[in-house]
């Protein structure tokens, strides 16, 4: 697989995958609460071996979580976050 590119400066991103491998799948969740966003991101990371690409507030009261990894792990983590 090709090397991953860095997405957000020094933040943890797709380039943090083991051996520089790129992710085969990504998952995105938008939540209507920043507090719920923190809890959901934590639960998603504990569910399966995925990389947290970005997790941040995008506007007042909205929060977005972006994860990457193999398809089964991403699917499992997204289902956990719903």
N, C-alpha and C positions, 0 to 999 in steps of 0.2 A: 504494500500500500504506500501511497505517497505521504510525504511529511505534512503535518498539519501546520497551518499558519496561525500566528497569534492574532486574536480578535480584539482584545481590549487592553493594550499596554501590559502592565505588570500583573493584571488580574489573573486568577486561575482561569484557564480556558481550555479549548480543545487540544492545544499543544501540550497539555499536561498528561495526556494519555500515555500509558506505558509504552516505552520504546519509540515514542514519536509517531505512533500509528494514528491514522485519522479515524474519526468516528464513522460508523456505518449508518447511524440514525440520530436524529435530534428530537427532542420533545419540548414543547412550550406550554406553559400554563399562565393565564392571566387571572389574578385574584382581585377581589374587591375590598381587601383589607390588608394593610401592610403587616399588621401583627399576625394575621393568618398566613401571610406569605412566608414569614420567618419559620413558623411551625411547619408549614407544608414542605418547604425546601429541606428542612431537617429530616422529616419523615421520608421524603423521596430519596435522599442520599443514603438513608439507613436501609431502604428496601432492596436495593440492588447496586452492583458496582457500576455507577455512572459518574461522569464528570460534570461538575457544576460550572457551566460556561458563564452564566450571568444570573444574578439574583438581585433585583433592585426595584425601588419604587419608580414608576414612570410618570405619574401625575398624582395629584392629591387623592389619596385613598386607593390607588391602583398599584398593583405589584406584579412583576413578571419574573418567571423562573424559566431558564433555558438550560437543558441538560443534554448530554451527548453520551453515546456508548453503543454497544451492540444492540440490535433491534429488540431482542427479548428483554434485556435489562431496562431499556428506555420505556418499553411498553408497560412493564411491571411498575416502574417508578411513577409513570404518568397516571396509571390506574390508582396507585396509592394516593396521589395528590388530589384526585377528584373528589 
